[in-house]
């Protein structure tokens, strides 16, 4: 199954049911050096984007991804209203 180089999620992570289990399935599909990239709106910045109640803190996503077997590789700060997180497979990188 390990055929995917990168899985990219943009403003949809909050919509996924059973996120930890879902991301475990994504992990099974990734190549050993595969990555997961995600962009989400900041929980507390500006009116542009989804309603504040639908936004997630970065720490929540990082925690859930760690529980799914990932480790945060890099965080990018170039988006004014959102954050961009890059994860790798924990067993491979640690």
Order of alpha helices (4+ residues) and beta strands (2+ residues): beta-alpha-beta-alpha-beta-beta-alpha
